[in-house]
Amino acid sequence: MEPHVDAPPSDRRGLRPRVDVLGLGGTIAMGPGADHDGVAPHITAAALVAAVPGLDEIADVAAESVRMLPGASLGFADVVALVETARARVDAGAQGIVVTQGTDTLEETAYAFDLLWDRPEPLVVTGAMRPASAAGADGPANLLAAVVVAVAPDARDRGCLVVFADQILGARDVAKVHSTSPSAFRSPTTGPVGSVDEGVPRFTAPPSGRLVPFELSGAEPPRVAVVPALLGDTGRQLESIADAGFDGLVLAAMGAGHVPALLVAPLADAVTRMPVAATTRTGSGRLLHETYGFPGSERDLHRIGLLDGGALTPVKARVLLTFALWSERDRDGAEARFRLHASAT
């Protein structure tokens, strides 16, 4: 899909910082359609920008609709294309990038952007929980706050940030914790890194160390599955995925790294075929290493060679393992890269 440029940069460069808004679609861009029930994405990035009062007092904004998709339909190719477009915009003079997109995959795409972003300029992701046609639509306020953060000097060298409901959240830690609330995004483990108060971004946490971004090789992403450990699980689902030719696997373990005892053998078999990572399915916290000793405890997971996903959620561990496999030439290199980034969470 060729990107559609909605509006050129302002000719008043130098008077205000330039921020480029790149739209991917999502609820923030949704309204009623003539040929379908319910709302769907069709509002351009330029129209979103035009609907925000006071935005032109903060920055000269250029808008481009890179995609027009619901968040659930975004894929790794869209992530890569967005980062390439954002790099080109920064190289052409943008001092910050704002991405608007659907919230269904926002926690995954934001982390993916963070792993790929290799510029000091802020890359800020936002969206909306209510469509533009709804009473109390939150898109304009979120977009305004995102632009405010994108021009803030303190936002530089922080990789990708998520701005939602006036909270500034790190891409590595952000999670969607509610299906419909306007305050759906939180960082359960670390909390926000700042907030926007009366139009002023205030950071309460210093920038974290930035690791070398991933450089992907090859057109197609590796296939990485996520498998939860479940009550009464016998391992059949795990065995079927291991036999299906996946390139990697993420286990969403119970609690602090536990699985039914019957899963240990099929997990050990899967490790002989592909990299297998584990993280907790609880939504926050890390795996233990040596507290419990029953069959299926965290000791078994580490003994058979599962990669420790740190504080990453299972969906983010999948993004990390995908990029590690996508960028490295061999399994040892991919596993080392995974460990490096997971240990930073």
Phi, psi and omega per residue, in radians:
M1 nan 2.194 3.109
E2 -1.356 2.360 3.125
P3 -1.135 2.542 3.103
H4 -1.842 2.057 -3.140
V5 -1.478 2.081 -3.072
D6 -1.550 -0.638 -3.069
A7 -2.678 2.401 3.122
P8 -1.373 2.852 3.056
P9 -1.059 2.670 3.112
S10 -1.163 2.618 3.086
D11 -1.422 -0.037 -3.083
R12 -1.657 0.764 -3.128
R13 -1.093 2.480 3.141
G14 1.744 -0.496 3.112
L15 -1.367 -0.670 3.106
R16 -2.408 2.720 3.085
P17 -1.135 2.659 3.129
R18 -1.734 2.259 3.058
V19 -2.166 2.315 3.089
D20 -1.828 2.232 3.123
V21 -1.766 2.099 -3.129
L22 -1.942 2.048 -3.071
G23 -1.695 2.355 3.062
L24 -1.922 -0.061 -3.088
G25 1.887 -2.424 3.111
G26 1.481 -3.140 -3.085
T27 -1.009 -0.626 -3.140
I28 -1.032 -0.446 -3.127
A29 -1.849 0.308 -3.048
M30 -1.765 2.572 3.017
G31 -2.743 3.035 3.127
P32 -1.091 2.478 3.090
G33 -1.896 2.755 -3.104
A34 -1.338 -0.431 -3.011
D35 -2.017 0.351 3.120
H36 -2.740 2.791 3.040
D37 -1.463 2.651 3.127
G38 1.312 -3.087 -3.116
V39 -1.722 2.713 3.120
A40 -2.643 2.760 -3.094
P41 -1.252 2.197 3.036
H42 -2.736 -0.026 -3.121
I43 -1.523 2.155 -3.051
T44 -1.225 2.818 3.090
A45 -1.064 -0.645 3.111
A46 -1.100 -0.701 3.120
A47 -1.178 -0.638 3.077
L48 -1.082 -0.787 -3.141
V49 -1.105 -0.735 -3.100
A50 -1.138 -0.390 -3.083
A51 -1.530 0.027 -3.076
V52 -1.782 1.895 3.123
P53 -1.108 2.384 3.048
G54 1.440 -0.029 -3.082
L55 -1.129 -0.654 -3.105
D56 -1.242 -0.156 3.057
E57 -1.460 -0.252 -3.074
I58 -1.717 -0.719 -3.040
A59 -2.724 2.764 2.895
D60 -1.460 2.060 -2.974
V61 -1.944 2.246 2.962
A62 -1.881 2.426 -3.062
A63 -2.144 2.436 3.117
E64 -2.497 2.267 3.044
S65 -1.559 1.750 -3.108
V66 -1.374 -0.670 3.045
R67 -2.452 2.884 3.030
M68 -2.397 1.277 -3.006
L69 -2.271 2.644 2.907
P70 -1.180 2.679 -3.095
G71 -0.982 -0.628 -3.091
A72 -1.140 -0.343 -3.092
S73 -1.721 0.018 3.070
L74 -1.256 2.637 3.130
G75 -2.394 -3.124 -3.114
F76 -1.084 -0.597 3.114
A77 -1.095 -0.648 3.105
D78 -1.173 -0.667 3.098
V79 -1.078 -0.847 -3.116
V80 -1.095 -0.756 3.136
A81 -1.101 -0.690 3.139
L82 -1.116 -0.777 -3.133
V83 -1.108 -0.705 3.111
E84 -1.090 -0.733 3.103
T85 -1.140 -0.737 -3.134
A86 -1.111 -0.722 3.094
R87 -1.041 -0.778 -3.133
A88 -1.100 -0.674 3.122
R89 -1.152 -0.713 3.097
V90 -1.156 -0.737 3.122
D91 -1.101 -0.447 3.126
A92 -1.559 0.031 3.026
G93 2.135 -0.080 3.115
A94 -1.177 2.378 3.133
Q95 -1.677 -0.051 3.069
G96 -2.960 2.677 3.141
I97 -2.138 2.349 3.008
V98 -2.061 2.258 3.093
V99 -1.915 2.218 3.029
T100 -1.861 2.346 -3.066
Q101 -2.779 3.056 3.084
G102 -1.264 2.630 -3.041
T103 -1.490 -0.251 -3.086
D104 -1.028 -0.619 -3.108
T105 -2.058 0.199 -3.000
L106 -1.046 -0.690 -3.123
E107 -1.156 -0.516 3.103
E108 -1.370 -0.820 -3.114
T109 -1.149 -0.678 3.136
A110 -1.056 -0.748 3.105
Y111 -1.164 -0.675 3.090
A112 -1.099 -0.775 3.080
F113 -1.013 -0.732 -3.098
D114 -1.097 -0.662 -3.138
L115 -1.237 -0.383 -3.078
L116 -1.807 -0.371 -2.976
W117 -1.274 2.176 -3.033
D118 -2.149 0.522 3.113
R119 -2.152 2.653 3.061
P120 -1.290 -0.389 -3.129
E121 -1.101 2.489 -3.136
P122 -1.125 2.434 2.953
L123 -2.047 1.921 -2.987
V124 -2.009 2.259 -3.112
V125 -1.921 2.388 3.065
T126 -2.585 3.090 -3.135
G127 -2.976 -2.643 -3.132
A128 -2.651 2.636 3.042
M129 -1.689 -0.294 3.108
R130 -2.108 2.357 -3.131
P131 -1.144 2.822 -3.079
A132 -1.041 -0.454 -3.103
S133 -1.486 -0.084 -3.070
A134 -1.514 2.649 3.006
A135 -1.128 2.321 -3.115
G136 1.277 0.531 3.113
A137 -0.985 2.299 -3.068
D138 -1.663 -0.074 -3.104
G139 -1.024 -0.867 -3.118
P140 -1.027 -0.760 3.134
A141 -1.136 -0.709 3.121
N142 -1.148 -0.695 3.138
L143 -1.167 -0.721 3.107
L144 -1.058 -0.824 -3.137
A145 -1.114 -0.650 3.139
A146 -1.130 -0.714 3.114
V147 -1.168 -0.697 3.079
V148 -0.995 -0.758 3.132
V149 -1.209 -0.675 -3.081
A150 -1.108 -0.448 3.141
V151 -1.683 -0.025 -3.084
A152 -1.334 2.241 3.092
P153 -1.000 -0.597 -3.127
D154 -1.253 -0.177 3.112
A155 -1.496 -0.169 -3.130
R156 -1.229 2.652 3.090
D157 1.074 0.491 3.075
R158 -1.980 0.147 -3.125
G159 1.211 -2.363 -3.131
C160 -1.648 2.338 3.071
L161 -2.085 2.650 3.047
V162 -1.988 2.275 3.103
V163 -2.076 2.104 -3.091
F164 -2.633 2.280 3.115
A165 0.909 0.723 3.104
D166 1.157 0.238 3.033
Q167 -1.798 2.433 3.067
I168 -1.838 2.102 -2.984
L169 -2.169 2.468 3.083
G170 -1.293 2.452 -3.076
A171 -1.104 -0.568 -3.110
R172 -1.201 -0.471 -2.983
D173 -1.914 -0.229 -3.025
V174 -1.225 2.530 3.113
A175 -2.525 2.548 3.005
K176 -1.478 2.033 -2.996
V177 -1.945 0.022 3.114
H178 -2.581 2.535 -3.045
S179 -1.352 -0.459 -3.028
T180 -2.359 -0.259 -3.042
S181 -1.154 2.462 3.036
P182 -1.085 -0.313 3.078
S183 -1.833 0.780 -2.991
A184 -1.282 -0.290 -3.021
F185 -1.853 2.290 -3.140
R186 -2.493 2.900 2.970
S187 -2.051 1.566 -2.988
P188 -1.041 -0.585 -3.063
T189 -1.479 -0.744 -2.995
T190 -1.904 -0.365 -3.001
G191 1.397 3.037 -3.138
P192 -1.203 2.761 3.054
V193 -1.630 -0.091 3.120
G194 3.056 -3.029 3.126
S195 -2.627 2.891 3.062
V196 -1.923 2.006 -3.095
D197 -2.083 2.075 -3.120
E198 0.909 0.702 3.107
G199 1.369 0.180 -3.139
V200 -2.038 2.129 3.091
P201 -1.339 2.261 3.141
R202 -2.185 1.997 -3.134
F203 -1.584 2.300 -3.131
T204 -1.879 -0.069 3.116
A205 -2.268 2.462 3.114
P206 -1.261 2.824 3.068
P207 -1.049 2.425 3.060
S208 -1.478 2.798 -3.133
G209 -1.091 2.367 -3.133
R210 -1.668 2.202 3.056
L211 -1.498 2.850 3.129
V212 -1.075 2.193 -3.120
P213 -1.114 2.753 3.118
F214 -1.311 2.479 2.959
E215 -2.021 1.965 -3.017
L216 -1.465 2.519 3.110
S217 -2.170 2.326 -3.107
G218 1.660 2.663 -3.051
A219 -1.416 -0.565 -3.030
E220 -1.812 2.360 3.105
P221 -1.284 2.623 3.019
P222 -1.093 2.747 3.114
R223 -1.677 2.039 -3.136
V224 -2.167 2.217 -3.108
A225 -1.753 2.733 2.995
V226 -2.045 2.206 -3.127
V227 -2.176 2.143 3.087
P228 -1.486 2.534 2.953
A229 -1.439 2.243 -2.970
L230 -2.226 2.790 3.069
L231 -0.954 2.193 3.103
G232 1.280 0.272 -3.089
D233 -1.141 2.264 3.130
T234 -1.793 -0.125 3.117
G235 1.675 0.004 -3.102
R236 -1.146 -0.707 3.116
Q237 -1.094 -0.736 3.120
L238 -1.075 -0.760 -3.141
E239 -1.118 -0.698 -3.117
S240 -1.169 -0.644 3.108
I241 -1.215 -0.723 3.117
A242 -1.078 -0.543 -3.131
D243 -1.465 -0.161 -3.015
A244 -1.550 0.041 3.055
G245 1.506 0.392 3.083
F246 -1.215 2.729 -3.125
D247 -1.594 -0.321 -3.127
G248 -2.852 2.928 -3.052
L249 -2.555 2.443 3.019
V250 -2.065 2.196 3.080
L251 -1.652 2.166 3.000
A252 -1.584 1.616 -2.998
A253 -1.387 2.744 3.046
M254 -1.252 2.585 2.988
G255 0.824 -2.217 -3.064
A256 -1.638 0.389 3.098
G257 2.069 0.771 -3.059
H258 -2.069 2.625 3.094
V259 -2.476 2.758 2.983
P260 -0.983 2.525 -3.060
A261 -0.981 -0.549 -3.117
L262 -1.170 -0.267 -3.118
L263 -1.469 -0.262 -3.039
V264 -1.099 -0.796 -3.109
A265 -1.127 -0.857 3.107
P266 -1.141 -0.520 3.049
L267 -1.156 -0.746 3.115
A268 -1.080 -0.668 3.088
D269 -1.151 -0.728 3.135
A270 -1.080 -0.640 -3.135
V271 -1.107 -0.513 3.106
T272 -1.251 -0.293 -3.069
R273 -1.796 -0.510 -2.987
M274 -2.809 2.840 3.007
P275 -1.141 2.335 3.109
V276 -2.202 2.142 3.116
A277 -1.893 2.751 3.115
A278 -2.367 2.493 3.031
T279 -2.643 2.916 -3.073
T280 -1.370 2.529 3.105
R281 -1.490 0.002 -3.029
T282 -1.294 -0.354 -3.127
G283 1.794 -0.282 3.056
S284 -2.775 2.771 -3.118
G285 1.714 3.093 -3.087
R286 -2.179 2.910 3.024
L287 -1.298 2.477 2.963
L288 -1.356 3.039 -3.137
H289 -2.133 -0.663 -3.012
E290 -2.607 0.452 3.127
T291 -1.402 -0.856 -3.078
Y292 -1.725 2.696 -3.099
G293 -2.309 0.167 3.138
F294 -1.341 2.788 3.082
P295 -1.028 2.206 -3.079
G296 1.655 0.101 3.121
S297 -1.397 3.103 3.139
E298 -1.050 -0.482 3.107
R299 -1.065 -0.686 3.126
D300 -1.160 -0.724 -3.116
L301 -1.077 -0.762 3.128
H302 -1.250 -0.617 -3.118
R303 -1.108 -0.683 -3.085
I304 -1.496 -0.042 2.967
G305 1.756 0.387 3.071
L306 -1.267 2.466 3.088
L307 -1.303 2.392 -3.127
D308 -1.493 2.058 -3.101
G309 -1.421 0.147 3.114
G310 1.050 -2.391 -3.140
A311 -1.611 0.152 3.122
L312 -1.202 2.544 2.969
T313 -1.296 2.843 3.137
P314 -0.990 -0.680 -3.107
V315 -1.210 -0.571 3.100
K316 -1.346 -0.603 3.042
A317 -1.065 -0.606 3.078
R318 -1.128 -0.755 3.090
V319 -1.041 -0.812 -3.113
L320 -1.112 -0.782 -3.139
L321 -1.155 -0.642 3.079
T322 -1.049 -0.826 -3.120
F323 -1.208 -0.625 3.110
A324 -1.094 -0.776 3.113
L325 -1.208 -0.591 -3.082
W326 -1.260 -0.442 -3.011
S327 -1.831 -0.344 -3.055
E328 -1.817 2.686 -3.056
R329 -1.389 -0.463 -3.064
D330 -2.464 2.994 -3.081
R331 -1.130 -0.728 -3.129
D332 -1.040 -0.749 3.137
G333 -1.149 -0.700 3.132
A334 -1.141 -0.738 -3.133
E335 -1.184 -0.648 3.103
A336 -1.145 -0.705 3.125
R337 -1.162 -0.693 3.092
F338 -1.055 -0.839 -3.113
R339 -1.051 -0.714 -3.115
L340 -1.043 -0.849 -3.107
H341 -1.304 -0.659 3.141
A342 -1.140 -0.622 -3.125
S343 -1.231 -0.288 3.129
A344 -1.489 -0.086 -3.103
T345 -1.570 nan nan
